[in-house]
Amino acid sequence: MATDKLAALQAFQAVAQAQSFTKAAARLQLDKSKISRSVRELEQLLGATLLVRSTRSVRVTADGEVLLRQVSPHLAALEAATEVLTDRVAIPAGEVTIATTPDIGRDLVAPTLAGFRARYPDVRVRMVLSADMVDMMRAEVDVAVRVGHPGGNTLVARRIGELTSGFFAAPGYLKRRGTPTKMEHMSQHEGLWPTPPRGQKSFAPGRTPPEPAIASSDFGLLAEVARTGGGIALLPTFMATRDVAAGALVRVLPEFSLANAPVYIVSRAIKTLPPRVQVLRSALLDAKLLG
């Protein structure tokens, strides 16, 4: 009801100032009949005639002049306040939460954050790192980088590439234990990889992986064990790139191709995202995280 009164007062002010229902309707971008109806309802509510209408002109009555003087400063202040708020909301500011796995967060997302913060210093970033898929609504997550499955139908997912994996080991380990040249040789080595879910063949179609010597869903932990000579680790290739370049790890069975997993950037519907979330989502897309 308060909103209806406000709209009626704005309609009355526009007509009184323009001395025309047609011009007032154009200014407010409303139908002329709606403007006329609002003013008529306001007059009925106040029990006073505010405007005298004729076929060619509109004249403000004495009561209308009193009301116009009373409401005009308040309506002007209200309009100014909403303009300030609109400008403020349009500037990216506030906190944005990203959810992803520890490995993607550390190796792919983290390198983009310094540049993002330099460009948008009013946007704070909170990272939620978990090997499990995070419930975006429950955890109040704005953007997620997900592997394998984008999530529910209410979310918008943009595929950004595929995650590739391979086997890596330290040169010292291979010198001590030998380098496998066939998958059958892997059972003779210290395996470092996650235990796949029951029924899942993670290495190749129809092939059950050997039991790992050390099992963990944290690839960072497996990489550290491999770097210290603890075995042959199954790692996302993006994680091993720097270690291979530095000579700390060597690719084992490079011809062996593991099933690739799609990677998505996930959010709510784009039109509903506040500016701070939109700019972060765009920054992650522009960063081409997987090359």
C-alpha positions in Angstrom: 0.0 0.0 0.0 2.9 2.4 0.8 4.4 1.6 -2.6 1.0 2.5 -4.3 0.9 5.8 -2.4 4.5 6.6 -3.5 3.7 5.8 -7.1 0.6 8.0 -6.9 2.6 10.9 -5.5 5.3 10.6 -8.2 2.5 10.5 -10.8 0.9 13.6 -9.4 4.2 15.5 -9.2 5.1 14.6 -12.8 1.7 15.8 -14.1 1.7 19.0 -12.0 5.2 19.9 -13.2 4.6 19.0 -16.9 1.0 20.3 -16.8 0.2 17.3 -19.0 -0.7 13.7 -18.5 0.9 12.8 -21.8 4.2 14.3 -21.0 4.2 12.9 -17.4 3.5 9.4 -18.8 6.5 9.8 -21.2 8.7 11.0 -18.4 7.8 8.1 -16.1 7.6 5.6 -19.0 4.2 4.5 -17.9 0.8 4.3 -19.7 -1.2 7.5 -19.7 -4.2 5.8 -18.4 -2.3 4.4 -15.4 -1.0 7.9 -14.6 -4.5 9.3 -14.7 -5.9 6.4 -12.5 -3.1 6.9 -9.9 -3.8 10.6 -9.6 -7.6 10.0 -9.3 -7.1 7.4 -6.6 -4.8 9.8 -4.7 -7.5 12.5 -4.8 -10.0 10.0 -3.5 -7.7 9.0 -0.7 -7.1 12.6 0.3 -10.6 13.8 -0.3 -9.4 16.8 -2.3 -9.2 17.9 -5.9 -5.5 18.3 -6.9 -5.7 18.9 -10.6 -8.3 20.6 -12.8 -8.4 18.8 -16.2 -9.6 20.1 -19.5 -9.3 18.9 -23.0 -6.3 21.1 -23.7 -4.6 21.7 -20.3 -4.1 20.6 -16.7 -4.1 23.1 -13.9 -2.9 22.6 -10.3 -5.5 23.5 -7.6 -4.7 25.4 -4.4 -4.7 22.0 -2.5 -2.5 20.6 -5.2 0.0 23.4 -4.8 0.2 22.7 -1.1 0.8 19.0 -1.6 3.3 19.7 -4.4 5.4 21.9 -2.1 5.3 19.3 0.7 6.2 16.2 -1.4 8.6 17.6 -4.0 11.7 17.8 -1.6 11.1 14.3 -0.3 10.6 12.8 -3.7 13.8 14.5 -4.9 15.8 13.2 -1.9 14.4 9.7 -2.5 15.4 9.8 -6.1 18.9 10.9 -5.3 19.3 8.2 -2.7 18.3 5.5 -5.1 20.7 6.8 -7.7 23.6 6.6 -5.3 22.6 3.1 -4.3 22.3 2.0 -8.0 25.8 3.4 -8.7 27.2 1.7 -5.6 25.7 -1.7 -6.5 27.1 -1.4 -10.1 30.7 -1.1 -8.8 32.1 -4.6 -8.0 32.5 -4.8 -4.3 32.1 -7.2 -1.4 32.9 -10.9 -0.8 32.9 -13.6 -3.4 33.3 -17.3 -2.5 34.9 -19.9 -4.8 34.7 -23.6 -4.2 37.0 -26.1 -5.8 39.4 -28.9 -5.0 42.6 -28.1 -3.1 44.8 -28.9 -6.1 42.9 -26.8 -8.6 42.6 -24.0 -6.0 46.3 -24.0 -5.3 47.8 -24.5 -8.8 45.2 -23.0 -11.1 43.0 -20.5 -9.3 45.5 -19.0 -6.9 47.8 -17.6 -9.6 44.9 -15.6 -11.0 44.0 -13.9 -7.7 46.7 -11.3 -7.4 45.9 -9.8 -10.8 42.1 -10.0 -10.1 42.6 -8.1 -6.7 44.8 -5.5 -8.4 42.0 -4.8 -10.9 39.1 -5.1 -8.4 40.5 -4.1 -4.9 37.0 -3.8 -3.4 36.2 -7.5 -4.1 37.4 -9.9 -1.4 37.8 -13.6 -2.2 37.0 -16.5 0.1 38.2 -20.0 -1.0 36.4 -23.2 0.0 38.7 -26.1 -0.8 37.3 -29.7 -0.7 37.9 -32.9 -2.6 34.1 -33.5 -2.3 31.5 -31.5 -4.3 30.4 -28.6 -2.2 26.7 -27.7 -2.0 26.8 -24.2 -3.4 23.6 -23.0 -1.8 24.3 -24.5 1.7 27.9 -23.3 1.7 27.0 -19.9 0.2 29.3 -20.4 -2.7 29.1 -18.0 -5.7 31.4 -19.8 -8.2 32.7 -23.3 -8.3 35.4 -25.0 -10.5 34.3 -28.6 -10.7 35.7 -31.7 -12.2 33.6 -34.4 -13.9 30.1 -33.2 -13.0 28.8 -29.6 -13.2 26.0 -30.1 -10.7 22.2 -29.5 -10.7 19.9 -28.2 -13.4 19.4 -24.8 -11.6 23.1 -24.0 -12.1 24.9 -22.6 -15.2 28.0 -24.6 -16.2 30.7 -23.4 -18.6 33.1 -26.2 -19.8 36.6 -24.8 -19.8 38.6 -27.9 -20.8 39.6 -31.3 -19.7 41.8 -32.6 -16.8 44.5 -35.0 -18.0 46.4 -37.3 -15.7 49.6 -39.3 -15.8 52.1 -41.3 -13.7 55.1 -39.5 -12.3 58.0 -40.5 -10.1 61.3 -39.1 -8.8 64.5 -40.0 -10.8 66.0 -41.5 -7.7 63.1 -43.8 -7.2 63.3 -45.0 -10.8 67.0 -45.6 -10.5 66.5 -47.6 -7.4 63.4 -49.6 -8.4 63.5 -49.5 -12.2 61.2 -47.8 -14.7 58.0 -49.7 -15.6 57.5 -50.1 -19.4 54.1 -51.8 -19.2 51.0 -51.4 -17.0 51.6 -54.9 -15.7 54.8 -53.7 -14.1 52.9 -51.2 -11.9 52.0 -53.9 -9.4 55.7 -54.3 -8.6 56.0 -50.6 -7.5 54.9 -48.3 -4.7 51.6 -47.0 -6.1 50.4 -43.5 -5.0 46.8 -42.8 -6.1 43.3 -42.5 -4.8 41.3 -45.7 -4.3 38.6 -45.5 -7.0 35.0 -45.9 -6.0 33.6 -49.4 -6.0 33.1 -50.6 -9.6 35.0 -47.7 -11.2 37.9 -48.7 -13.6 40.1 -45.6 -13.2 43.1 -46.5 -15.4 41.6 -48.0 -18.5 38.4 -49.6 -19.8 38.1 -53.1 -18.4 41.2 -52.8 -16.2 41.2 -52.7 -12.4 44.0 -50.6 -10.9 46.4 -52.3 -8.5 45.9 -51.4 -4.8 48.0 -48.3 -4.0 50.7 -48.4 -1.4 49.5 -45.0 -0.2 45.9 -43.9 -1.1 44.7 -40.3 -0.8 42.3 -38.0 -2.6 44.7 -35.2 -1.9 47.0 -35.1 -5.0 49.2 -32.6 -3.3 50.1 -35.2 -0.7 50.7 -37.8 -3.3 53.0 -35.5 -5.3 55.0 -34.7 -2.2 55.5 -38.5 -1.5 56.6 -39.0 -5.1 59.0 -36.1 -5.0 60.7 -37.6 -2.0 61.1 -41.0 -3.7 58.2 -42.7 -2.2 56.7 -44.2 -5.4 54.9 -43.6 -8.6 52.0 -41.2 -8.3 49.0 -40.7 -10.4 48.7 -36.9 -10.8 46.9 -34.3 -12.8 49.4 -33.2 -15.4 49.0 -29.5 -14.5 50.3 -30.3 -11.0 53.4 -32.1 -12.3 54.5 -29.6 -14.9 56.8 -27.5 -12.8 58.3 -30.6 -11.1 59.0 -32.2 -14.5 60.6 -29.0 -15.8 62.8 -28.8 -12.6 63.8 -32.5 -12.9 62.1 -33.4 -9.6 59.7 -35.8 -11.3 59.7 -37.8 -14.5 56.7 -39.0 -16.5 56.3 -42.7 -16.4 54.4 -44.7 -19.1 53.9 -41.5 -21.1 52.1 -43.3 -23.9 49.5 -44.5 -21.4 46.4 -42.3 -21.7 44.0 -42.0 -18.8 40.4 -41.0 -19.3 40.1 -37.2 -19.3 37.7 -35.5 -17.0 35.8 -32.3 -18.1 36.2 -29.2 -15.9 33.4 -26.6 -15.5 33.0 -23.2 -14.0 29.7 -23.2 -12.3 27.4 -20.5 -11.0 23.8 -19.4 -10.7 22.1 -17.9 -13.7 24.3 -15.1 -15.1 21.6 -12.5 -15.0 21.1 -13.0 -11.3 24.7 -12.6 -10.4 25.8 -9.3 -8.7 28.7 -7.5 -10.3 31.3 -8.8 -7.9 30.5 -12.4 -8.9 30.2 -11.6 -12.6 33.7 -10.1 -12.8 35.3 -13.0 -10.9 33.6 -15.5 -13.1 34.8 -13.6 -16.2 38.3 -13.4 -14.8 38.4 -17.2 -14.3 37.1 -17.8 -17.8 39.6 -15.3 -19.3 42.5 -16.9 -17.4 42.0 -20.1 -19.4 42.9 -22.2 -16.4 43.6 -25.3 -18.4 45.4 -23.6 -21.2 
